[in-house]
Amino acid sequence: MRPLITLTTDFGLDDPFVGIMKGVILNIEPEAHIIDITHNIDPQNIFQASQVLNATYPWYPRKTIHIVVVDPGVGGPALNKSSKTSNLSLIAKGRGPIGKRPIVVQSQFQTFIGPDNGVLTPALGPKSRTYELNNPKYFLKNISNTFHGRDLFAPAAAWIATGISASKMGPRVIKPTRLELPKATKKGKNIKGEILYIDRFGNATTNISAELMSETFASSDTIELKVGKNKIDGLVTGYYQVNLEQVGAILNSWNQVEIFCRENSAEKKLKLKTGQTVTLKIKST
């Protein structure tokens, strides 16, 4: 099987950045099969990228290599603020960055590459091992301060695709950065959560899971969802079950409660935003 590499970035497709990364990969491993997950992550939105990675990687085969490049601090300065030496010059000397690090996470079955800013949190399982990417042998000779996707992450992925072990990329990282993912809470017959992710259709995924709902409500309960000043009665099992332009709620393909508007944008209609509180309770009669 050809080595498989996926790309998730906030680069968009108007500029040549994605294509350049693919060129770097193919120069090192011409047999690589490159899959675009998305390049439309909101700019610098680490949390959104982490959610997309979490929803995506379980569907890929063993030995897949995932590159995630959403990096607000790219080219950031060293920890010593008085120093004019950047992380990248330290990497080029084989010493590694002082501040935020580029890392490789080797899970039990797959490999994940990206910045150590929490974006790779879904890959940090109990059996994963994390390595700092600081071996000059496995990245490009000239490293820019603005395009680590090209100069660090793409070549590292390509070398791993050729069979190089992730452990060759650099020393172990014992405590990689993790995002504190907000969890929905329940109190009696009430659940309080929030919107985690809004897709291009304006559908809003919450952190309220099907599992938590089954723990809280009986199948005979009539549920009311509230977001802002808006109330939605019950959950449907298909988008078609509400009228055109009508707002509804559903358990989506991630098994999370999702707020939608049939053939329209719930985000625009209800003025939704990530982080907004969503509550579920039994509807009072």
Backbone as CSV, one residue per row, in Angstrom:
resi,resn,N_x,N_y,N_z,CA_x,CA_y,CA_z,C_x,C_y,C_z
1,MET,0.845,-1.204,0.000,0.000,0.000,0.000,0.878,1.251,0.000
2,ARG,0.538,2.217,-0.838,1.279,3.475,-0.874,1.145,4.215,0.449
3,PRO,2.217,4.884,0.927,2.106,5.642,2.171,1.070,6.754,2.036
4,LEU,0.282,6.934,3.091,-0.840,7.874,3.070,-0.561,9.039,4.004
5,ILE,-0.664,10.255,3.474,-0.434,11.474,4.248,-1.639,12.391,4.097
6,THR,-2.202,12.864,5.217,-3.324,13.804,5.146,-2.857,15.202,5.538
7,LEU,-3.557,16.206,5.021,-3.241,17.605,5.298,-4.467,18.319,5.850
8,THR,-4.298,18.991,6.966,-5.327,19.857,7.548,-4.670,21.192,7.871
9,THR,-5.155,22.275,7.267,-4.531,23.585,7.479,-5.578,24.692,7.481
10,ASP,-5.127,25.886,7.801,-5.966,27.080,7.672,-5.494,27.940,6.503
11,PHE,-4.813,27.319,5.530,-4.211,28.062,4.421,-5.221,28.536,3.378
12,GLY,-6.376,27.869,3.288,-7.270,28.147,2.173,-6.666,27.603,0.885
13,LEU,-7.348,27.875,-0.229,-6.880,27.368,-1.523,-6.609,28.477,-2.538
14,ASP,-6.644,29.728,-2.098,-6.381,30.838,-3.010,-4.886,31.028,-3.262
15,ASP,-4.066,30.560,-2.314,-2.621,30.749,-2.392,-1.937,29.406,-2.663
16,PRO,-0.654,29.415,-3.007,0.021,28.176,-3.409,0.562,27.335,-2.264
17,PHE,0.273,27.690,-1.009,0.927,27.043,0.124,0.693,25.533,0.168
18,VAL,-0.551,25.119,-0.045,-0.866,23.688,0.009,-0.119,22.941,-1.091
19,GLY,-0.135,23.486,-2.290,0.550,22.856,-3.402,2.046,22.751,-3.174
20,ILE,2.629,23.758,-2.530,4.061,23.729,-2.243,4.382,22.599,-1.254
21,MET,3.562,22.450,-0.221,3.776,21.363,0.735,3.730,20.006,0.038
22,LYS,2.805,19.844,-0.885,2.696,18.574,-1.602,3.947,18.320,-2.444
23,GLY,4.474,19.380,-3.042,5.696,19.238,-3.826,6.864,18.785,-2.975
24,VAL,6.990,19.348,-1.775,8.061,18.952,-0.857,7.935,17.470,-0.500
25,ILE,6.714,17.054,-0.190,6.485,15.648,0.172,6.863,14.720,-0.973
26,LEU,6.423,15.065,-2.175,6.638,14.177,-3.322,8.093,14.146,-3.781
27,ASN,8.836,15.192,-3.500,10.264,15.168,-3.811,11.012,14.162,-2.939
28,ILE,10.516,13.948,-1.723,11.156,13.020,-0.801,10.578,11.615,-0.949
29,GLU,9.248,11.522,-1.063,8.588,10.226,-1.205,7.592,10.295,-2.364
30,PRO,8.073,10.017,-3.579,7.222,10.141,-4.774,5.998,9.227,-4.760
31,GLU,6.021,8.173,-3.943,4.906,7.231,-3.898,3.813,7.657,-2.924
32,ALA,4.007,8.761,-2.226,3.029,9.181,-1.219,1.685,9.500,-1.856
33,HIS,0.627,9.078,-1.186,-0.739,9.438,-1.579,-1.206,10.504,-0.598
34,ILE,-1.462,11.715,-1.101,-1.765,12.859,-0.235,-3.252,13.168,-0.282
35,ILE,-3.879,13.218,0.902,-5.311,13.488,1.027,-5.510,14.844,1.696
36,ASP,-6.332,15.702,1.092,-6.695,16.976,1.713,-7.910,16.758,2.611
37,ILE,-7.728,16.924,3.919,-8.886,16.878,4.829,-9.654,18.185,4.691
38,THR,-9.023,19.284,5.000,-9.588,20.615,4.763,-8.465,21.643,4.873
39,HIS,-8.626,22.723,4.132,-7.721,23.861,4.252,-8.512,25.118,4.605
40,ASN,-9.729,24.891,5.104,-10.622,25.999,5.449,-10.854,26.134,6.943
41,ILE,-9.916,25.650,7.755,-9.977,25.955,9.178,-9.930,27.473,9.335
42,ASP,-10.754,28.005,10.231,-10.705,29.450,10.464,-9.281,29.850,10.852
43,PRO,-8.768,30.966,10.333,-7.383,31.350,10.601,-7.026,31.311,12.084
44,GLN,-5.950,30.586,12.381,-5.395,30.447,13.736,-6.319,29.757,14.746
45,ASN,-7.359,29.078,14.270,-8.309,28.458,15.191,-7.837,27.049,15.559
46,ILE,-7.001,26.973,16.576,-6.425,25.708,17.008,-7.509,24.745,17.464
47,PHE,-8.478,25.254,18.207,-9.526,24.392,18.742,-10.342,23.746,17.627
48,GLN,-10.701,24.532,16.629,-11.463,23.997,15.501,-10.664,22.919,14.773
49,ALA,-9.389,23.169,14.554,-8.554,22.182,13.869,-8.461,20.898,14.667
50,SER,-8.362,21.019,15.982,-8.304,19.841,16.842,-9.587,19.030,16.746
51,GLN,-10.719,19.720,16.683,-11.999,19.026,16.551,-12.100,18.294,15.218
52,VAL,-11.629,18.930,14.155,-11.642,18.289,12.842,-10.742,17.057,12.842
53,LEU,-9.565,17.178,13.438,-8.670,16.019,13.530,-9.326,14.886,14.303
54,ASN,-9.958,15.216,15.410,-10.601,14.206,16.244,-11.699,13.462,15.493
55,ALA,-12.429,14.177,14.632,-13.513,13.557,13.866,-13.003,12.769,12.668
56,THR,-11.776,13.061,12.242,-11.272,12.516,10.983,-10.390,11.282,11.130
57,TYR,-9.415,11.352,12.027,-8.361,10.329,12.002,-8.857,8.900,12.247
58,PRO,-9.944,8.678,13.045,-10.347,7.279,13.260,-10.777,6.553,11.989
59,TRP,-11.087,7.296,10.936,-11.575,6.689,9.697,-10.442,6.294,8.748
60,TYR,-9.212,6.571,9.150,-8.076,6.281,8.277,-7.344,5.011,8.703
61,PRO,-6.698,4.333,7.742,-6.029,3.063,8.047,-4.771,3.253,8.878
62,ARG,-4.275,2.144,9.381,-3.022,2.149,10.133,-1.890,2.729,9.285
63,LYS,-0.960,3.338,9.957,0.244,3.928,9.367,-0.023,5.222,8.597
64,THR,-1.265,5.723,8.636,-1.528,7.037,8.043,-0.741,8.103,8.805
65,ILE,-0.242,9.084,8.082,0.484,10.214,8.673,-0.367,11.465,8.496
66,HIS,-0.695,12.128,9.584,-1.545,13.323,9.545,-0.705,14.567,9.842
67,ILE,-0.738,15.532,8.934,-0.091,16.830,9.165,-1.184,17.853,9.474
68,VAL,-1.036,18.559,10.588,-1.979,19.621,10.948,-1.183,20.914,11.118
69,VAL,-1.459,21.891,10.270,-0.727,23.159,10.334,-1.705,24.298,10.595
70,VAL,-1.917,24.566,11.863,-2.654,25.747,12.317,-1.813,26.294,13.459
71,ASP,-1.110,27.367,13.187,0.032,27.738,14.028,0.119,29.244,14.216
72,PRO,-0.671,29.805,15.137,-0.655,31.266,15.325,0.709,31.830,15.678
73,GLY,1.548,31.037,16.355,2.841,31.545,16.804,4.000,31.166,15.922
74,VAL,3.736,30.860,14.645,4.809,30.412,13.763,5.966,31.402,13.756
75,GLY,7.175,30.856,13.913,8.370,31.708,13.906,8.525,32.545,15.147
76,GLY,7.842,32.137,16.242,7.902,32.915,17.470,9.304,32.985,18.048
77,PRO,9.548,33.968,18.914,10.885,34.169,19.472,11.213,33.139,20.531
78,ALA,12.473,33.078,20.880,12.923,32.195,21.951,12.369,32.670,23.277
79,LEU,12.484,31.800,24.292,11.941,32.113,25.610,12.570,33.363,26.189
80,ASN,13.853,33.561,25.947,14.557,34.741,26.414,14.176,35.928,25.529
81,LYS,13.336,36.790,26.037,12.795,37.873,25.222,13.857,38.864,24.773
82,SER,14.976,38.912,25.477,16.025,39.848,25.086,16.894,39.291,23.974
83,SER,16.708,37.993,23.673,17.520,37.360,22.639,16.935,37.615,21.264
84,LYS,17.811,37.792,20.285,17.370,37.968,18.910,17.400,36.648,18.147
85,THR,17.705,35.557,18.854,17.789,34.242,18.228,16.403,33.612,18.168
86,SER,15.946,33.254,16.999,14.620,32.654,16.863,14.671,31.160,17.073
87,ASN,13.503,30.552,17.305,13.410,29.100,17.432,14.009,28.401,16.218
88,LEU,13.779,28.961,15.039,14.187,28.282,13.824,15.683,28.191,13.691
89,SER,16.418,29.220,14.138,17.872,29.138,14.066,18.385,28.092,15.043
90,LEU,17.690,27.933,16.154,18.072,26.902,17.116,17.821,25.514,16.544
91,ILE,16.689,25.355,15.849,16.394,24.076,15.214,17.484,23.749,14.197
92,ALA,17.868,24.726,13.399,18.857,24.503,12.348,20.193,24.044,12.922
93,LYS,20.445,24.406,14.185,21.680,23.972,14.838,21.496,22.638,15.562
94,GLY,20.285,22.051,15.427,20.025,20.770,16.052,19.725,20.866,17.535
95,ARG,19.454,22.058,18.042,19.232,22.249,19.470,17.753,22.283,19.825
96,GLY,16.907,22.459,18.830,15.471,22.491,19.116,15.034,23.869,19.570
97,PRO,13.735,24.167,19.455,13.221,25.464,19.851,13.104,25.597,21.355
98,ILE,13.227,26.807,21.860,13.092,27.048,23.287,11.620,27.236,23.650
99,GLY,10.872,27.896,22.817,9.464,28.118,23.100,8.616,26.982,22.567
100,LYS,7.658,27.307,21.744,6.788,26.298,21.155,7.584,25.392,20.215
101,ARG,7.261,24.086,20.256,8.045,23.126,19.478,7.227,22.516,18.347
102,PRO,7.862,22.210,17.220,7.239,21.313,16.250,7.404,19.888,16.769
103,ILE,6.356,19.087,16.689,6.407,17.756,17.285,5.852,16.684,16.344
104,VAL,6.199,15.449,16.677,5.671,14.267,16.021,5.068,13.386,17.112
105,VAL,3.797,13.033,16.957,3.140,12.132,17.901,2.956,10.779,17.228
106,GLN,3.555,9.760,17.830,3.398,8.398,17.326,2.383,7.689,18.207
107,SER,1.183,7.483,17.683,0.180,6.743,18.443,0.365,5.259,18.178
108,GLN,-0.540,4.457,18.689,-0.400,3.019,18.522,-0.436,2.611,17.051
109,PHE,-1.240,3.349,16.244,-1.433,2.935,14.864,-1.094,3.995,13.822
110,GLN,-1.089,5.293,14.182,-0.903,6.362,13.214,0.116,7.372,13.724
111,THR,0.484,8.320,12.836,1.466,9.341,13.166,0.866,10.719,12.924
112,PHE,1.186,11.667,13.810,0.616,13.016,13.740,1.750,14.030,13.856
113,ILE,1.715,15.039,12.990,2.791,16.026,12.936,2.190,17.424,12.955
114,GLY,2.752,18.303,13.775,2.252,19.668,13.846,2.938,20.434,14.957
115,PRO,2.470,21.639,15.245,3.059,22.445,16.313,2.577,21.969,17.685
116,ASP,3.396,22.184,18.675,3.048,21.806,20.050,2.231,22.919,20.700
117,ASN,1.052,23.152,20.139,0.171,24.196,20.675,-1.186,23.643,21.107
118,GLY,-1.299,22.312,21.156,-2.550,21.688,21.561,-3.371,21.145,20.415
119,VAL,-3.000,21.496,19.180,-3.793,21.088,18.029,-3.797,19.571,17.851
120,LEU,-2.768,18.894,18.352,-2.684,17.437,18.220,-3.223,16.704,19.454
121,THR,-3.968,17.385,20.295,-4.519,16.779,21.507,-5.239,15.455,21.256
122,PRO,-6.065,15.312,20.198,-6.753,14.035,19.994,-5.814,12.839,19.802
123,ALA,-4.568,13.098,19.413,-3.612,12.013,19.180,-2.894,11.589,20.449
124,LEU,-3.044,12.346,21.521,-2.256,12.106,22.731,-2.947,11.090,23.636
125,GLY,-2.932,9.850,23.198,-3.526,8.772,23.970,-2.534,8.166,24.948
126,PRO,-3.005,7.210,25.764,-2.135,6.610,26.786,-0.941,5.844,26.217
127,LYS,-1.047,5.386,24.969,0.045,4.620,24.371,0.838,5.424,23.338
128,SER,0.559,6.721,23.237,1.272,7.541,22.259,2.619,7.990,22.814
129,ARG,3.540,8.283,21.898,4.837,8.848,22.260,5.064,10.090,21.415
130,THR,5.550,11.124,22.041,5.754,12.403,21.368,7.243,12.713,21.285
131,TYR,7.648,13.198,20.104,9.048,13.546,19.871,9.137,14.964,19.332
132,GLU,10.153,15.667,19.770,10.410,17.006,19.250,11.031,16.888,17.862
133,LEU,10.545,17.690,16.948,11.119,17.705,15.603,12.285,18.691,15.592
134,ASN,13.500,18.176,15.790,14.658,19.075,15.810,15.901,18.473,15.169
135,ASN,15.732,17.399,14.401,16.864,16.798,13.702,16.982,17.405,12.313
136,PRO,18.010,18.219,12.052,18.122,18.930,10.767,18.134,18.002,9.558
137,LYS,18.442,16.740,9.778,18.500,15.789,8.670,17.145,15.606,8.004
138,TYR,16.079,15.884,8.756,14.738,15.563,8.253,13.879,16.784,7.983
139,PHE,14.471,17.958,7.831,13.713,19.103,7.324,14.552,19.869,6.319
140,LEU,13.965,20.851,5.675,14.666,21.544,4.605,15.840,22.352,5.147
141,LYS,16.792,22.590,4.281,18.026,23.248,4.694,17.786,24.676,5.143
142,ASN,17.022,25.426,4.375,16.750,26.824,4.711,15.337,26.928,5.275
143,ILE,15.235,27.365,6.515,13.948,27.397,7.208,13.476,28.836,7.347
144,SER,12.279,29.106,6.843,11.720,30.450,6.958,11.063,30.620,8.320
145,ASN,10.791,31.858,8.665,10.087,32.142,9.910,8.578,32.073,9.758
146,THR,8.082,31.819,8.535,6.640,31.905,8.305,6.019,30.683,7.657
147,PHE,6.809,29.684,7.257,6.232,28.567,6.507,6.801,27.236,7.020
148,HIS,6.449,26.912,8.263,6.901,25.655,8.837,6.237,24.457,8.172
149,GLY,5.057,24.652,7.599,4.404,23.569,6.880,5.289,23.043,5.768
150,ARG,5.931,23.932,5.045,6.833,23.553,3.958,8.171,23.043,4.475
151,ASP,8.746,23.764,5.448,10.138,23.552,5.813,10.349,22.485,6.881
152,LEU,9.336,22.255,7.721,9.478,21.298,8.816,8.507,20.125,8.712
153,PHE,7.208,20.443,8.682,6.202,19.389,8.813,6.104,18.507,7.573
154,ALA,6.117,19.103,6.386,6.016,18.302,5.159,7.209,17.364,4.989
155,PRO,8.451,17.856,5.114,9.569,16.917,4.960,9.610,15.843,6.038
156,ALA,9.272,16.194,7.275,9.264,15.180,8.335,8.265,14.080,8.016
157,ALA,7.079,14.468,7.555,6.065,13.472,7.194,6.552,12.587,6.057
158,ALA,7.180,13.207,5.081,7.658,12.438,3.925,8.736,11.441,4.335
159,TRP,9.651,11.849,5.196,10.701,10.930,5.641,10.113,9.775,6.445
160,ILE,9.129,10.072,7.278,8.479,8.993,8.029,7.761,8.051,7.070
161,ALA,7.183,8.613,6.002,6.509,7.785,4.991,7.481,6.838,4.297
162,THR,8.759,7.223,4.232,9.755,6.342,3.611,10.182,5.211,4.527
163,GLY,9.787,5.301,5.799,10.137,4.246,6.744,10.987,4.693,7.912
164,ILE,11.363,5.982,7.949,12.137,6.500,9.078,11.255,6.537,10.321
165,SER,11.757,6.070,11.437,10.996,6.054,12.678,10.788,7.471,13.214
166,ALA,9.618,7.715,13.809,9.348,9.022,14.414,10.364,9.344,15.497
167,SER,10.901,8.324,16.149,11.873,8.547,17.224,13.178,9.150,16.717
168,LYS,13.424,9.076,15.405,14.630,9.651,14.825,14.523,11.167,14.655
169,MET,13.314,11.706,14.819,13.101,13.131,14.582,13.657,14.009,15.691
170,GLY,13.822,13.434,16.875,14.316,14.229,17.986,14.020,13.562,19.310
171,PRO,14.310,14.232,20.413,14.133,13.650,21.748,12.666,13.549,22.151
172,ARG,12.417,12.699,23.140,11.067,12.539,23.666,10.568,13.846,24.279
173,VAL,9.279,14.083,24.109,8.585,15.177,24.783,7.642,14.522,25.786
174,ILE,7.887,14.729,27.051,7.123,14.035,28.087,5.750,14.662,28.308
175,LYS,5.681,15.980,28.211,4.404,16.659,28.475,4.056,17.594,27.314
176,PRO,3.578,17.046,26.196,3.140,17.915,25.099,1.930,18.737,25.515
177,THR,1.736,19.842,24.850,0.623,20.737,25.169,-0.709,20.078,24.841
178,ARG,-1.638,20.170,25.770,-2.984,19.635,25.564,-4.002,20.759,25.677
179,LEU,-5.005,20.717,24.820,-6.117,21.650,24.944,-7.048,21.172,26.043
180,GLU,-7.543,22.106,26.812,-8.558,21.789,27.805,-9.913,21.840,27.107
181,LEU,-10.391,20.697,26.673,-11.641,20.659,25.928,-12.818,20.823,26.881
182,PRO,-13.727,21.748,26.602,-14.876,21.934,27.489,-15.788,20.716,27.468
183,LYS,-16.240,20.319,28.629,-17.125,19.163,28.732,-18.523,19.594,29.145
184,ALA,-19.513,18.968,28.542,-20.891,19.212,28.944,-21.114,18.619,30.329
185,THR,-21.967,19.240,31.103,-22.260,18.775,32.457,-23.750,18.521,32.608
186,LYS,-24.089,17.631,33.518,-25.506,17.386,33.780,-25.799,17.564,35.253
187,LYS,-27.000,18.027,35.521,-27.487,18.185,36.887,-28.940,17.758,36.887
188,GLY,-29.200,16.611,37.460,-30.555,16.078,37.414,-30.943,15.775,35.979
189,LYS,-32.042,16.378,35.546,-32.536,16.183,34.181,-32.199,17.380,33.294
190,ASN,-31.069,18.015,33.569,-30.622,19.163,32.780,-29.187,18.938,32.310
191,ILE,-28.896,19.325,31.073,-27.550,19.265,30.526,-27.145,20.665,30.073
192,LYS,-25.931,21.041,30.417,-25.396,22.330,29.986,-24.129,22.079,29.184
193,GLY,-24.116,22.557,27.956,-22.946,22.407,27.097,-22.685,23.684,26.332
194,GLU,-21.924,23.565,25.244,-21.654,24.742,24.427,-21.359,24.338,22.987
195,ILE,-21.393,25.313,22.104,-21.104,25.080,20.690,-19.595,24.978,20.505
196,LEU,-19.174,23.878,19.869,-17.753,23.648,19.637,-17.309,24.031,18.238
197,TYR,-18.200,23.829,17.270,-17.763,23.882,15.872,-18.949,24.256,14.987
198,ILE,-18.716,25.156,14.048,-19.747,25.540,13.082,-19.203,25.269,11.686
199,ASP,-19.917,24.444,10.922,-19.417,24.066,9.596,-19.856,25.069,8.536
200,ARG,-19.468,24.827,7.276,-19.727,25.787,6.205,-21.209,25.912,5.872
201,PHE,-22.028,24.959,6.328,-23.472,25.045,6.119,-24.153,25.854,7.220
202,GLY,-23.392,26.247,8.234,-23.975,26.972,9.360,-24.555,26.062,10.414
203,ASN,-24.230,24.765,10.337,-24.671,23.822,11.367,-23.713,23.888,12.545
204,ALA,-24.256,23.893,13.758,-23.449,24.087,14.956,-23.390,22.806,15.782
205,THR,-22.213,22.225,15.878,-22.008,21.025,16.691,-21.691,21.418,18.124
206,THR,-22.354,20.776,19.074,-22.132,21.049,20.494,-21.281,19.942,21.112
207,ASN,-20.930,20.118,22.370,-20.186,19.080,23.083,-21.116,18.164,23.881
208,ILE,-22.395,18.172,23.545,-23.371,17.291,24.202,-23.468,16.005,23.392
209,SER,-23.041,14.917,23.980,-22.951,13.644,23.263,-24.231,12.823,23.393
210,ALA,-24.370,11.890,22.475,-25.499,10.954,22.535,-25.441,10.152,23.826
211,GLU,-24.227,9.802,24.242,-24.064,9.023,25.471,-24.571,9.782,26.686
212,LEU,-24.210,11.072,26.784,-24.669,11.874,27.914,-26.179,12.038,27.888
213,MET,-26.747,12.171,26.708,-28.200,12.295,26.601,-28.895,11.034,27.086
214,SER,-28.362,9.869,26.709,-29.002,8.613,27.124,-28.866,8.396,28.626
215,GLU,-27.805,8.964,29.230,-27.634,8.870,30.677,-28.600,9.787,31.426
216,THR,-29.044,10.844,30.767,-29.819,11.890,31.436,-31.321,11.759,31.208
217,PHE,-31.705,11.405,30.001,-33.128,11.402,29.645,-33.614,10.006,29.317
218,ALA,-34.891,9.774,29.574,-35.545,8.536,29.142,-36.043,8.729,27.714
219,SER,-36.246,7.620,27.021,-36.688,7.704,25.625,-38.053,8.367,25.502
220,SER,-38.833,8.342,26.578,-40.175,8.939,26.544,-40.187,10.429,26.888
221,ASP,-39.042,10.964,27.308,-38.977,12.375,27.696,-39.086,13.283,26.474
222,THR,-39.799,14.380,26.631,-39.854,15.416,25.600,-38.821,16.478,25.957
223,ILE,-37.846,16.663,25.057,-36.688,17.499,25.376,-36.806,18.869,24.722
224,GLU,-36.330,19.863,25.444,-36.274,21.229,24.916,-34.821,21.702,24.915
225,LEU,-34.381,22.214,23.781,-33.038,22.774,23.662,-33.149,24.297,23.653
226,LYS,-32.246,24.938,24.386,-32.229,26.402,24.410,-30.835,26.900,24.088
227,VAL,-30.755,27.846,23.151,-29.501,28.516,22.843,-29.821,29.996,22.678
228,GLY,-29.189,30.819,23.500,-29.573,32.233,23.522,-31.019,32.369,23.941
229,LYS,-31.795,33.120,23.185,-33.217,33.272,23.465,-34.072,32.295,22.657
230,ASN,-33.426,31.415,21.941,-34.124,30.507,21.033,-34.334,29.141,21.671
231,LYS,-35.535,28.598,21.459,-35.872,27.283,21.978,-36.239,26.351,20.825
232,ILE,-35.793,25.104,20.932,-36.074,24.093,19.918,-36.681,22.888,20.621
233,ASP,-37.822,22.450,20.151,-38.495,21.313,20.760,-37.990,19.999,20.176
234,GLY,-37.418,19.155,21.043,-37.053,17.809,20.657,-35.906,17.716,19.670
235,LEU,-35.498,16.473,19.404,-34.475,16.172,18.403,-35.094,15.329,17.311
236,VAL,-34.730,15.635,16.080,-35.205,14.839,14.947,-34.125,13.840,14.553
237,THR,-34.479,12.907,13.693,-33.503,11.909,13.236,-33.045,12.165,11.803
238,GLY,-33.624,13.187,11.151,-33.239,13.534,9.790,-33.551,14.992,9.519
239,TYR,-32.705,15.652,8.716,-32.914,17.072,8.416,-34.267,17.314,7.756
240,TYR,-34.742,16.355,7.014,-35.993,16.499,6.269,-37.216,16.586,7.175
241,GLN,-37.059,16.287,8.458,-38.206,16.228,9.358,-38.656,17.588,9.867
242,VAL,-37.964,18.639,9.465,-38.438,19.990,9.777,-38.725,20.709,8.465
243,ASN,-39.528,21.737,8.526,-39.903,22.485,7.329,-38.737,23.319,6.811
244,LEU,-38.807,23.699,5.548,-37.793,24.575,4.969,-37.641,25.837,5.804
245,GLU,-36.399,26.251,6.019,-36.043,27.433,6.795,-36.298,27.261,8.295
246,GLN,-36.755,26.091,8.721,-37.017,25.854,10.143,-35.764,25.355,10.841
247,VAL,-35.569,25.799,12.078,-34.435,25.373,12.891,-34.778,24.079,13.612
248,GLY,-33.803,23.202,13.750,-33.997,21.945,14.458,-32.726,21.500,15.139
249,ALA,-32.835,20.370,15.840,-31.673,19.770,16.494,-31.643,18.286,16.164
250,ILE,-30.421,17.742,16.074,-30.242,16.364,15.629,-28.946,15.819,16.225
251,LEU,-28.844,14.506,16.353,-27.557,13.879,16.660,-26.834,13.676,15.332
252,ASN,-25.693,14.312,15.165,-25.021,14.281,13.871,-24.110,13.061,13.732
253,SER,-23.317,13.044,12.684,-22.464,11.881,12.401,-21.332,11.724,13.405
254,TRP,-21.096,12.753,14.227,-20.102,12.650,15.296,-20.737,12.192,16.605
255,ASN,-22.060,11.900,16.559,-22.839,11.524,17.748,-22.883,12.652,18.776
256,GLN,-22.934,13.884,18.254,-23.062,15.072,19.097,-24.343,15.807,18.701
257,VAL,-24.931,16.510,19.658,-26.106,17.325,19.348,-25.695,18.463,18.433
258,GLU,-26.426,18.626,17.355,-26.145,19.661,16.363,-27.393,20.509,16.154
259,ILE,-27.194,21.809,16.044,-28.287,22.745,15.740,-28.186,23.089,14.261
260,PHE,-29.300,22.974,13.540,-29.278,23.208,12.100,-30.505,23.995,11.677
261,CYS,-30.464,24.464,10.456,-31.622,25.096,9.832,-31.756,24.480,8.447
262,ARG,-32.905,23.888,8.161,-33.049,23.144,6.908,-32.858,24.062,5.701
263,GLU,-31.887,23.713,4.896,-31.541,24.433,3.670,-31.285,25.919,3.917
264,ASN,-30.712,26.189,5.091,-30.307,27.549,5.437,-29.228,27.438,6.511
265,SER,-28.790,28.542,7.024,-27.728,28.573,8.010,-28.273,28.869,9.397
266,ALA,-28.134,27.899,10.308,-28.529,28.142,11.692,-27.633,29.197,12.322
267,GLU,-26.370,29.220,11.915,-25.432,30.207,12.437,-25.940,31.625,12.192
268,LYS,-26.386,31.887,10.968,-26.859,33.227,10.631,-28.242,33.507,11.211
269,LYS,-29.109,32.514,11.130,-30.495,32.731,11.560,-30.597,32.960,13.059
270,LEU,-29.780,32.209,13.831,-29.842,32.325,15.283,-28.676,33.123,15.858
271,LYS,-27.806,33.630,14.971,-26.628,34.395,15.384,-25.765,33.582,16.352
272,LEU,-25.460,32.360,15.939,-24.697,31.451,16.784,-23.202,31.738,16.689
273,LYS,-22.479,31.330,17.708,-21.025,31.455,17.709,-20.434,30.351,18.578
274,THR,-19.196,29.985,18.305,-18.546,28.964,19.115,-18.381,29.472,20.545
275,GLY,-18.536,28.548,21.486,-18.455,28.902,22.897,-19.793,29.280,23.502
276,GLN,-20.816,29.437,22.672,-22.130,29.834,23.162,-22.778,28.689,23.941
277,THR,-23.438,29.019,25.041,-24.049,28.022,25.908,-25.286,27.406,25.276
278,VAL,-25.408,26.093,25.426,-26.575,25.342,24.963,-27.066,24.501,26.130
279,THR,-28.380,24.528,26.408,-28.927,23.723,27.478,-30.017,22.789,26.958
280,LEU,-30.102,21.640,27.567,-31.153,20.675,27.269,-31.870,20.331,28.566
281,LYS,-33.175,20.280,28.490,-33.957,19.895,29.668,-35.273,19.273,29.212
282,ILE,-35.974,18.683,30.149,-37.298,18.147,29.827,-38.260,19.307,29.686
283,LYS,-39.000,19.311,28.617,-39.932,20.403,28.362,-41.062,20.375,29.375
284,SER,-41.288,21.540,29.969,-42.371,21.627,30.956,-43.720,21.657,30.254
285,THR,-44.692,21.019,30.840,-46.036,20.960,30.234,-46.951,21.999,30.818
